Amino acid sequence: MIELARVVQDLRSELEAAIVQGDGAALRFEIGPVELEVVVGVEQSANSGGRVRFLVAEIGSDGKVQSTSTQRIKLVLQPKLAATGAPLEIAGDARHNER
């Protein structure tokens, strides 16, 4: 199992890498809503903090996940630039994204 926060962090890193790799490309893609569907298990610690964690199930080579202890959730993320709140483009030029 992987923490849900790690999955979102890795997605952010992949989108940032796509911007860098698109440097010099004539074709641009505007990023619309990003839909992420995952199978999660909920874990609650027994200590005084009582922290709840959402853990994303890793599907094994057989492609099966036990559904008795997991739930499927869908996140719809709308990527925006932190500095301006503008929509993101995979354009290869970070300055283009700083409108």
Phi and psi restraints in degrees (range 20) as a CNS / XPLOR table:
assign (resid 1 and name C) (resid 2 and name N)
       (resid 2 and name CA) (resid 2 and name C) 1.0 -122.7 20.0 2
assign (resid 2 and name N) (resid 2 and name CA)
       (resid 2 and name C) (resid 3 and name N) 1.0 142.1 20.0 2
assign (resid 2 and name C) (resid 3 and name N)
       (resid 3 and name CA) (resid 3 and name C) 1.0 -66.1 20.0 2
assign (resid 3 and name N) (resid 3 and name CA)
       (resid 3 and name C) (resid 4 and name N) 1.0 140.5 20.0 2
assign (resid 3 and name C) (resid 4 and name N)
       (resid 4 and name CA) (resid 4 and name C) 1.0 -57.0 20.0 2
assign (resid 4 and name N) (resid 4 and name CA)
       (resid 4 and name C) (resid 5 and name N) 1.0 -38.8 20.0 2
assign (resid 4 and name C) (resid 5 and name N)
       (resid 5 and name CA) (resid 5 and name C) 1.0 -59.4 20.0 2
assign (resid 5 and name N) (resid 5 and name CA)
       (resid 5 and name C) (resid 6 and name N) 1.0 -36.0 20.0 2
assign (resid 5 and name C) (resid 6 and name N)
       (resid 6 and name CA) (resid 6 and name C) 1.0 -67.9 20.0 2
assign (resid 6 and name N) (resid 6 and name CA)
       (resid 6 and name C) (resid 7 and name N) 1.0 -38.4 20.0 2
assign (resid 6 and name C) (resid 7 and name N)
       (resid 7 and name CA) (resid 7 and name C) 1.0 -62.5 20.0 2
assign (resid 7 and name N) (resid 7 and name CA)
       (resid 7 and name C) (resid 8 and name N) 1.0 -45.3 20.0 2
assign (resid 7 and name C) (resid 8 and name N)
       (resid 8 and name CA) (resid 8 and name C) 1.0 -66.2 20.0 2
assign (resid 8 and name N) (resid 8 and name CA)
       (resid 8 and name C) (resid 9 and name N) 1.0 -40.0 20.0 2
assign (resid 8 and name C) (resid 9 and name N)
       (resid 9 and name CA) (resid 9 and name C) 1.0 -61.5 20.0 2
assign (resid 9 and name N) (resid 9 and name CA)
       (resid 9 and name C) (resid 10 and name N) 1.0 -43.2 20.0 2
assign (resid 9 and name C) (resid 10 and name N)
       (resid 10 and name CA) (resid 10 and name C) 1.0 -66.2 20.0 2
assign (resid 10 and name N) (resid 10 and name CA)
       (resid 10 and name C) (resid 11 and name N) 1.0 -37.5 20.0 2
assign (resid 10 and name C) (resid 11 and name N)
       (resid 11 and name CA) (resid 11 and name C) 1.0 -61.9 20.0 2
assign (resid 11 and name N) (resid 11 and name CA)
       (resid 11 and name C) (resid 12 and name N) 1.0 -44.7 20.0 2
assign (resid 11 and name C) (resid 12 and name N)
       (resid 12 and name CA) (resid 12 and name C) 1.0 -58.7 20.0 2
assign (resid 12 and name N) (resid 12 and name CA)
       (resid 12 and name C) (resid 13 and name N) 1.0 -44.6 20.0 2
assign (resid 12 and name C) (resid 13 and name N)
       (resid 13 and name CA) (resid 13 and name C) 1.0 -62.2 20.0 2
assign (resid 13 and name N) (resid 13 and name CA)
       (resid 13 and name C) (resid 14 and name N) 1.0 -40.6 20.0 2
assign (resid 13 and name C) (resid 14 and name N)
       (resid 14 and name CA) (resid 14 and name C) 1.0 -65.9 20.0 2
assign (resid 14 and name N) (resid 14 and name CA)
       (resid 14 and name C) (resid 15 and name N) 1.0 -40.7 20.0 2
assign (resid 14 and name C) (resid 15 and name N)
       (resid 15 and name CA) (resid 15 and name C) 1.0 -65.4 20.0 2
assign (resid 15 and name N) (resid 15 and name CA)
       (resid 15 and name C) (resid 16 and name N) 1.0 -40.8 20.0 2
assign (resid 15 and name C) (resid 16 and name N)
       (resid 16 and name CA) (resid 16 and name C) 1.0 -64.5 20.0 2
assign (resid 16 and name N) (resid 16 and name CA)
       (resid 16 and name C) (resid 17 and name N) 1.0 -38.8 20.0 2
assign (resid 16 and name C) (resid 17 and name N)
       (resid 17 and name CA) (resid 17 and name C) 1.0 -65.0 20.0 2
assign (resid 17 and name N) (resid 17 and name CA)
       (resid 17 and name C) (resid 18 and name N) 1.0 -36.4 20.0 2
assign (resid 17 and name C) (resid 18 and name N)
       (resid 18 and name CA) (resid 18 and name C) 1.0 -63.6 20.0 2
assign (resid 18 and name N) (resid 18 and name CA)
       (resid 18 and name C) (resid 19 and name N) 1.0 -35.7 20.0 2
assign (resid 18 and name C) (resid 19 and name N)
       (resid 19 and name CA) (resid 19 and name C) 1.0 -63.0 20.0 2
assign (resid 19 and name N) (resid 19 and name CA)
       (resid 19 and name C) (resid 20 and name N) 1.0 -47.4 20.0 2
assign (resid 19 and name C) (resid 20 and name N)
       (resid 20 and name CA) (resid 20 and name C) 1.0 -64.1 20.0 2
assign (resid 20 and name N) (resid 20 and name CA)
       (resid 20 and name C) (resid 21 and name N) 1.0 -43.7 20.0 2
assign (resid 20 and name C) (resid 21 and name N)
       (resid 21 and name CA) (resid 21 and name C) 1.0 -69.1 20.0 2
assign (resid 21 and name N) (resid 21 and name CA)
       (resid 21 and name C) (resid 22 and name N) 1.0 -21.4 20.0 2
assign (resid 21 and name C) (resid 22 and name N)
       (resid 22 and name CA) (resid 22 and name C) 1.0 -84.1 20.0 2
assign (resid 22 and name N) (resid 22 and name CA)
       (resid 22 and name C) (resid 23 and name N) 1.0 5.1 20.0 2
assign (resid 22 and name C) (resid 23 and name N)
       (resid 23 and name CA) (resid 23 and name C) 1.0 -55.9 20.0 2
assign (resid 23 and name N) (resid 23 and name CA)
       (resid 23 and name C) (resid 24 and name N) 1.0 126.4 20.0 2
assign (resid 23 and name C) (resid 24 and name N)
       (resid 24 and name CA) (resid 24 and name C) 1.0 85.8 20.0 2
assign (resid 24 and name N) (resid 24 and name CA)
       (resid 24 and name C) (resid 25 and name N) 1.0 -5.5 20.0 2
assign (resid 24 and name C) (resid 25 and name N)
       (resid 25 and name CA) (resid 25 and name C) 1.0 -75.9 20.0 2
assign (resid 25 and name N) (resid 25 and name CA)
       (resid 25 and name C) (resid 26 and name N) 1.0 140.1 20.0 2
assign (resid 25 and name C) (resid 26 and name N)
       (resid 26 and name CA) (resid 26 and name C) 1.0 -78.3 20.0 2
assign (resid 26 and name N) (resid 26 and name CA)
       (resid 26 and name C) (resid 27 and name N) 1.0 -26.6 20.0 2
assign (resid 26 and name C) (resid 27 and name N)
       (resid 27 and name CA) (resid 27 and name C) 1.0 -90.9 20.0 2
assign (resid 27 and name N) (resid 27 and name CA)
       (resid 27 and name C) (resid 28 and name N) 1.0 132.9 20.0 2
assign (resid 27 and name C) (resid 28 and name N)
       (resid 28 and name CA) (resid 28 and name C) 1.0 -119.6 20.0 2
assign (resid 28 and name N) (resid 28 and name CA)
       (resid 28 and name C) (resid 29 and name N) 1.0 150.9 20.0 2
assign (resid 28 and name C) (resid 29 and name N)
       (resid 29 and name CA) (resid 29 and name C) 1.0 -123.2 20.0 2
assign (resid 29 and name N) (resid 29 and name CA)
       (resid 29 and name C) (resid 30 and name N) 1.0 126.4 20.0 2
assign (resid 29 and name C) (resid 30 and name N)
       (resid 30 and name CA) (resid 30 and name C) 1.0 -85.6 20.0 2
assign (resid 30 and name N) (resid 30 and name CA)
       (resid 30 and name C) (resid 31 and name N) 1.0 131.2 20.0 2
assign (resid 30 and name C) (resid 31 and name N)
       (resid 31 and name CA) (resid 31 and name C) 1.0 -81.1 20.0 2
assign (resid 31 and name N) (resid 31 and name CA)
       (resid 31 and name C) (resid 32 and name N) 1.0 120.3 20.0 2
assign (resid 31 and name C) (resid 32 and name N)
       (resid 32 and name CA) (resid 32 and name C) 1.0 -92.9 20.0 2
assign (resid 32 and name N) (resid 32 and name CA)
       (resid 32 and name C) (resid 33 and name N) 1.0 -159.1 20.0 2
assign (resid 32 and name C) (resid 33 and name N)
       (resid 33 and name CA) (resid 33 and name C) 1.0 -59.8 20.0 2
assign (resid 33 and name N) (resid 33 and name CA)
       (resid 33 and name C) (resid 34 and name N) 1.0 136.4 20.0 2
assign (resid 33 and name C) (resid 34 and name N)
       (resid 34 and name CA) (resid 34 and name C) 1.0 -103.1 20.0 2
assign (resid 34 and name N) (resid 34 and name CA)
       (resid 34 and name C) (resid 35 and name N) 1.0 118.7 20.0 2
assign (resid 34 and name C) (resid 35 and name N)
       (resid 35 and name CA) (resid 35 and name C) 1.0 -99.1 20.0 2
assign (resid 35 and name N) (resid 35 and name CA)
       (resid 35 and name C) (resid 36 and name N) 1.0 127.2 20.0 2
assign (resid 35 and name C) (resid 36 and name N)
       (resid 36 and name CA) (resid 36 and name C) 1.0 -125.1 20.0 2
assign (resid 36 and name N) (resid 36 and name CA)
       (resid 36 and name C) (resid 37 and name N) 1.0 114.4 20.0 2
assign (resid 36 and name C) (resid 37 and name N)
       (resid 37 and name CA) (resid 37 and name C) 1.0 -110.1 20.0 2
assign (resid 37 and name N) (resid 37 and name CA)
       (resid 37 and name C) (resid 38 and name N) 1.0 125.1 20.0 2
assign (resid 37 and name C) (resid 38 and name N)
       (resid 38 and name CA) (resid 38 and name C) 1.0 -133.8 20.0 2
assign (resid 38 and name N) (resid 38 and name CA)
       (resid 38 and name C) (resid 39 and name N) 1.0 158.2 20.0 2
assign (resid 38 and name C) (resid 39 and name N)
       (resid 39 and name CA) (resid 39 and name C) 1.0 -101.8 20.0 2
assign (resid 39 and name N) (resid 39 and name CA)
       (resid 39 and name C) (resid 40 and name N) 1.0 122.8 20.0 2
assign (resid 39 and name C) (resid 40 and name N)
       (resid 40 and name CA) (resid 40 and name C) 1.0 -121.3 20.0 2
assign (resid 40 and name N) (resid 40 and name CA)
       (resid 40 and name C) (resid 41 and name N) 1.0 153.0 20.0 2
assign (resid 40 and name C) (resid 41 and name N)
       (resid 41 and name CA) (resid 41 and name C) 1.0 -115.9 20.0 2
assign (resid 41 and name N) (resid 41 and name CA)
       (resid 41 and name C) (resid 42 and name N) 1.0 145.4 20.0 2
assign (resid 41 and name C) (resid 42 and name N)
       (resid 42 and name CA) (resid 42 and name C) 1.0 -103.9 20.0 2
assign (resid 42 and name N) (resid 42 and name CA)
       (resid 42 and name C) (resid 43 and name N) 1.0 129.4 20.0 2
assign (resid 42 and name C) (resid 43 and name N)
       (resid 43 and name CA) (resid 43 and name C) 1.0 -123.6 20.0 2
assign (resid 43 and name N) (resid 43 and name CA)
       (resid 43 and name C) (resid 44 and name N) 1.0 128.4 20.0 2
assign (resid 43 and name C) (resid 44 and name N)
       (resid 44 and name CA) (resid 44 and name C) 1.0 -117.8 20.0 2
assign (resid 44 and name N) (resid 44 and name CA)
       (resid 44 and name C) (resid 45 and name N) 1.0 127.0 20.0 2
assign (resid 44 and name C) (resid 45 and name N)
       (resid 45 and name CA) (resid 45 and name C) 1.0 -78.1 20.0 2
assign (resid 45 and name N) (resid 45 and name CA)
       (resid 45 and name C) (resid 46 and name N) 1.0 151.8 20.0 2
assign (resid 45 and name C) (resid 46 and name N)
       (resid 46 and name CA) (resid 46 and name C) 1.0 -91.3 20.0 2
assign (resid 46 and name N) (resid 46 and name CA)
       (resid 46 and name C) (resid 47 and name N) 1.0 -0.2 20.0 2
assign (resid 46 and name C) (resid 47 and name N)
       (resid 47 and name CA) (resid 47 and name C) 1.0 -75.8 20.0 2
assign (resid 47 and name N) (resid 47 and name CA)
       (resid 47 and name C) (resid 48 and name N) 1.0 -178.8 20.0 2
assign (resid 47 and name C) (resid 48 and name N)
       (resid 48 and name CA) (resid 48 and name C) 1.0 -63.5 20.0 2
assign (resid 48 and name N) (resid 48 and name CA)
       (resid 48 and name C) (resid 49 and name N) 1.0 -26.6 20.0 2
assign (resid 48 and name C) (resid 49 and name N)
       (resid 49 and name CA) (resid 49 and name C) 1.0 -73.6 20.0 2
assign (resid 49 and name N) (resid 49 and name CA)
       (resid 49 and name C) (resid 50 and name N) 1.0 -29.2 20.0 2
assign (resid 49 and name C) (resid 50 and name N)
       (resid 50 and name CA) (resid 50 and name C) 1.0 59.7 20.0 2
assign (resid 50 and name N) (resid 50 and name CA)
       (resid 50 and name C) (resid 51 and name N) 1.0 38.2 20.0 2
assign (resid 50 and name C) (resid 51 and name N)
       (resid 51 and name CA) (resid 51 and name C) 1.0 -66.2 20.0 2
assign (resid 51 and name N) (resid 51 and name CA)
       (resid 51 and name C) (resid 52 and name N) 1.0 137.3 20.0 2
assign (resid 51 and name C) (resid 52 and name N)
       (resid 52 and name CA) (resid 52 and name C) 1.0 -106.2 20.0 2
assign (resid 52 and name N) (resid 52 and name CA)
       (resid 52 and name C) (resid 53 and name N) 1.0 132.1 20.0 2
assign (resid 52 and name C) (resid 53 and name N)
       (resid 53 and name CA) (resid 53 and name C) 1.0 -121.4 20.0 2
assign (resid 53 and name N) (resid 53 and name CA)
       (resid 53 and name C) (resid 54 and name N) 1.0 140.6 20.0 2
assign (resid 53 and name C) (resid 54 and name N)
       (resid 54 and name CA) (resid 54 and name C) 1.0 -101.6 20.0 2
assign (resid 54 and name N) (resid 54 and name CA)
       (resid 54 and name C) (resid 55 and name N) 1.0 116.9 20.0 2
assign (resid 54 and name C) (resid 55 and name N)
       (resid 55 and name CA) (resid 55 and name C) 1.0 -110.2 20.0 2
assign (resid 55 and name N) (resid 55 and name CA)
       (resid 55 and name C) (resid 56 and name N) 1.0 129.1 20.0 2
assign (resid 55 and name C) (resid 56 and name N)
       (resid 56 and name CA) (resid 56 and name C) 1.0 -83.6 20.0 2
assign (resid 56 and name N) (resid 56 and name CA)
       (resid 56 and name C) (resid 57 and name N) 1.0 128.9 20.0 2
assign (resid 56 and name C) (resid 57 and name N)
       (resid 57 and name CA) (resid 57 and name C) 1.0 -75.1 20.0 2
assign (resid 57 and name N) (resid 57 and name CA)
       (resid 57 and name C) (resid 58 and name N) 1.0 134.7 20.0 2
assign (resid 57 and name C) (resid 58 and name N)
       (resid 58 and name CA) (resid 58 and name C) 1.0 -91.2 20.0 2
assign (resid 58 and name N) (resid 58 and name CA)
       (resid 58 and name C) (resid 59 and name N) 1.0 126.5 20.0 2
assign (resid 58 and name C) (resid 59 and name N)
       (resid 59 and name CA) (resid 59 and name C) 1.0 -83.1 20.0 2
assign (resid 59 and name N) (resid 59 and name CA)
       (resid 59 and name C) (resid 60 and name N) 1.0 128.3 20.0 2
assign (resid 59 and name C) (resid 60 and name N)
       (resid 60 and name CA) (resid 60 and name C) 1.0 -76.3 20.0 2
assign (resid 60 and name N) (resid 60 and name CA)
       (resid 60 and name C) (resid 61 and name N) 1.0 -176.4 20.0 2
assign (resid 60 and name C) (resid 61 and name N)
       (resid 61 and name CA) (resid 61 and name C) 1.0 -64.1 20.0 2
assign (resid 61 and name N) (resid 61 and name CA)
       (resid 61 and name C) (resid 62 and name N) 1.0 -23.5 20.0 2
assign (resid 61 and name C) (resid 62 and name N)
       (resid 62 and name CA) (resid 62 and name C) 1.0 -82.9 20.0 2
assign (resid 62 and name N) (resid 62 and name CA)
       (resid 62 and name C) (resid 63 and name N) 1.0 -5.9 20.0 2
assign (resid 62 and name C) (resid 63 and name N)
       (resid 63 and name CA) (resid 63 and name C) 1.0 74.4 20.0 2
assign (resid 63 and name N) (resid 63 and name CA)
       (resid 63 and name C) (resid 64 and name N) 1.0 15.1 20.0 2
assign (resid 63 and name C) (resid 64 and name N)
       (resid 64 and name CA) (resid 64 and name C) 1.0 -110.7 20.0 2
assign (resid 64 and name N) (resid 64 and name CA)
       (resid 64 and name C) (resid 65 and name N) 1.0 143.6 20.0 2
assign (resid 64 and name C) (resid 65 and name N)
       (resid 65 and name CA) (resid 65 and name C) 1.0 -130.4 20.0 2
assign (resid 65 and name N) (resid 65 and name CA)
       (resid 65 and name C) (resid 66 and name N) 1.0 134.3 20.0 2
assign (resid 65 and name C) (resid 66 and name N)
       (resid 66 and name CA) (resid 66 and name C) 1.0 -68.2 20.0 2
assign (resid 66 and name N) (resid 66 and name CA)
       (resid 66 and name C) (resid 67 and name N) 1.0 119.7 20.0 2
assign (resid 66 and name C) (resid 67 and name N)
       (resid 67 and name CA) (resid 67 and name C) 1.0 -80.8 20.0 2
assign (resid 67 and name N) (resid 67 and name CA)
       (resid 67 and name C) (resid 68 and name N) 1.0 -11.2 20.0 2
assign (resid 67 and name C) (resid 68 and name N)
       (resid 68 and name CA) (resid 68 and name C) 1.0 -69.2 20.0 2
assign (resid 68 and name N) (resid 68 and name CA)
       (resid 68 and name C) (resid 69 and name N) 1.0 -28.0 20.0 2
assign (resid 68 and name C) (resid 69 and name N)
       (resid 69 and name CA) (resid 69 and name C) 1.0 -115.4 20.0 2
assign (resid 69 and name N) (resid 69 and name CA)
       (resid 69 and name C) (resid 70 and name N) 1.0 11.8 20.0 2
assign (resid 69 and name C) (resid 70 and name N)
       (resid 70 and name CA) (resid 70 and name C) 1.0 -130.2 20.0 2
assign (resid 70 and name N) (resid 70 and name CA)
       (resid 70 and name C) (resid 71 and name N) 1.0 162.6 20.0 2
assign (resid 70 and name C) (resid 71 and name N)
       (resid 71 and name CA) (resid 71 and name C) 1.0 -132.7 20.0 2
assign (resid 71 and name N) (resid 71 and name CA)
       (resid 71 and name C) (resid 72 and name N) 1.0 149.2 20.0 2
assign (resid 71 and name C) (resid 72 and name N)
       (resid 72 and name CA) (resid 72 and name C) 1.0 -97.9 20.0 2
assign (resid 72 and name N) (resid 72 and name CA)
       (resid 72 and name C) (resid 73 and name N) 1.0 127.9 20.0 2
assign (resid 72 and name C) (resid 73 and name N)
       (resid 73 and name CA) (resid 73 and name C) 1.0 -126.5 20.0 2
assign (resid 73 and name N) (resid 73 and name CA)
       (resid 73 and name C) (resid 74 and name N) 1.0 153.6 20.0 2
assign (resid 73 and name C) (resid 74 and name N)
       (resid 74 and name CA) (resid 74 and name C) 1.0 -123.2 20.0 2
assign (resid 74 and name N) (resid 74 and name CA)
       (resid 74 and name C) (resid 75 and name N) 1.0 125.3 20.0 2
assign (resid 74 and name C) (resid 75 and name N)
       (resid 75 and name CA) (resid 75 and name C) 1.0 -107.5 20.0 2
assign (resid 75 and name N) (resid 75 and name CA)
       (resid 75 and name C) (resid 76 and name N) 1.0 134.1 20.0 2
assign (resid 75 and name C) (resid 76 and name N)
       (resid 76 and name CA) (resid 76 and name C) 1.0 -112.2 20.0 2
assign (resid 76 and name N) (resid 76 and name CA)
       (resid 76 and name C) (resid 77 and name N) 1.0 113.6 20.0 2
assign (resid 76 and name C) (resid 77 and name N)
       (resid 77 and name CA) (resid 77 and name C) 1.0 -109.0 20.0 2
assign (resid 77 and name N) (resid 77 and name CA)
       (resid 77 and name C) (resid 78 and name N) 1.0 137.5 20.0 2
assign (resid 77 and name C) (resid 78 and name N)
       (resid 78 and name CA) (resid 78 and name C) 1.0 -113.6 20.0 2
assign (resid 78 and name N) (resid 78 and name CA)
       (resid 78 and name C) (resid 79 and name N) 1.0 96.8 20.0 2
assign (resid 78 and name C) (resid 79 and name N)
       (resid 79 and name CA) (resid 79 and name C) 1.0 -65.1 20.0 2
assign (resid 79 and name N) (resid 79 and name CA)
       (resid 79 and name C) (resid 80 and name N) 1.0 135.4 20.0 2
assign (resid 79 and name C) (resid 80 and name N)
       (resid 80 and name CA) (resid 80 and name C) 1.0 -139.8 20.0 2
assign (resid 80 and name N) (resid 80 and name CA)
       (resid 80 and name C) (resid 81 and name N) 1.0 155.6 20.0 2
assign (resid 80 and name C) (resid 81 and name N)
       (resid 81 and name CA) (resid 81 and name C) 1.0 -75.0 20.0 2
assign (resid 81 and name N) (resid 81 and name CA)
       (resid 81 and name C) (resid 82 and name N) 1.0 135.4 20.0 2
assign (resid 81 and name C) (resid 82 and name N)
       (resid 82 and name CA) (resid 82 and name C) 1.0 -62.1 20.0 2
assign (resid 82 and name N) (resid 82 and name CA)
       (resid 82 and name C) (resid 83 and name N) 1.0 -40.5 20.0 2
assign (resid 82 and name C) (resid 83 and name N)
       (resid 83 and name CA) (resid 83 and name C) 1.0 -70.8 20.0 2
assign (resid 83 and name N) (resid 83 and name CA)
       (resid 83 and name C) (resid 84 and name N) 1.0 -37.1 20.0 2
assign (resid 83 and name C) (resid 84 and name N)
       (resid 84 and name CA) (resid 84 and name C) 1.0 -119.9 20.0 2
assign (resid 84 and name N) (resid 84 and name CA)
       (resid 84 and name C) (resid 85 and name N) 1.0 -19.7 20.0 2
assign (resid 84 and name C) (resid 85 and name N)
       (resid 85 and name CA) (resid 85 and name C) 1.0 78.7 20.0 2
assign (resid 85 and name N) (resid 85 and name CA)
       (resid 85 and name C) (resid 86 and name N) 1.0 6.8 20.0 2
assign (resid 85 and name C) (resid 86 and name N)
       (resid 86 and name CA) (resid 86 and name C) 1.0 -74.2 20.0 2
assign (resid 86 and name N) (resid 86 and name CA)
       (resid 86 and name C) (resid 87 and name N) 1.0 153.6 20.0 2
assign (resid 86 and name C) (resid 87 and name N)
       (resid 87 and name CA) (resid 87 and name C) 1.0 -62.9 20.0 2
assign (resid 87 and name N) (resid 87 and name CA)
       (resid 87 and name C) (resid 88 and name N) 1.0 155.6 20.0 2
assign (resid 87 and name C) (resid 88 and name N)
       (resid 88 and name CA) (resid 88 and name C) 1.0 -93.0 20.0 2
assign (resid 88 and name N) (resid 88 and name CA)
       (resid 88 and name C) (resid 89 and name N) 1.0 141.2 20.0 2
assign (resid 88 and name C) (resid 89 and name N)
       (resid 89 and name CA) (resid 89 and name C) 1.0 -123.5 20.0 2
assign (resid 89 and name N) (resid 89 and name CA)
       (resid 89 and name C) (resid 90 and name N) 1.0 137.6 20.0 2
assign (resid 89 and name C) (resid 90 and name N)
       (resid 90 and name CA) (resid 90 and name C) 1.0 -84.8 20.0 2
assign (resid 90 and name N) (resid 90 and name CA)
       (resid 90 and name C) (resid 91 and name N) 1.0 89.1 20.0 2
assign (resid 90 and name C) (resid 91 and name N)
       (resid 91 and name CA) (resid 91 and name C) 1.0 -118.6 20.0 2
assign (resid 91 and name N) (resid 91 and name CA)
       (resid 91 and name C) (resid 92 and name N) 1.0 -14.3 20.0 2
assign (resid 91 and name C) (resid 92 and name N)
       (resid 92 and name CA) (resid 92 and name C) 1.0 85.5 20.0 2
assign (resid 92 and name N) (resid 92 and name CA)
       (resid 92 and name C) (resid 93 and name N) 1.0 -8.3 20.0 2
assign (resid 92 and name C) (resid 93 and name N)
       (resid 93 and name CA) (resid 93 and name C) 1.0 -122.7 20.0 2
assign (resid 93 and name N) (resid 93 and name CA)
       (resid 93 and name C) (resid 94 and name N) 1.0 105.3 20.0 2
assign (resid 93 and name C) (resid 94 and name N)
       (resid 94 and name CA) (resid 94 and name C) 1.0 -58.9 20.0 2
assign (resid 94 and name N) (resid 94 and name CA)
       (resid 94 and name C) (resid 95 and name N) 1.0 -32.6 20.0 2
assign (resid 94 and name C) (resid 95 and name N)
       (resid 95 and name CA) (resid 95 and name C) 1.0 -64.1 20.0 2
assign (resid 95 and name N) (resid 95 and name CA)
       (resid 95 and name C) (resid 96 and name N) 1.0 -33.2 20.0 2
assign (resid 95 and name C) (resid 96 and name N)
       (resid 96 and name CA) (resid 96 and name C) 1.0 -62.0 20.0 2
assign (resid 96 and name N) (resid 96 and name CA)
       (resid 96 and name C) (resid 97 and name N) 1.0 -35.1 20.0 2
assign (resid 96 and name C) (resid 97 and name N)
       (resid 97 and name CA) (resid 97 and name C) 1.0 -78.3 20.0 2
assign (resid 97 and name N) (resid 97 and name CA)
       (resid 97 and name C) (resid 98 and name N) 1.0 -6.1 20.0 2
assign (resid 97 and name C) (resid 98 and name N)
       (resid 98 and name CA) (resid 98 and name C) 1.0 -97.4 20.0 2
assign (resid 98 and name N) (resid 98 and name CA)
       (resid 98 and name C) (resid 99 and name N) 1.0 25.9 20.0 2
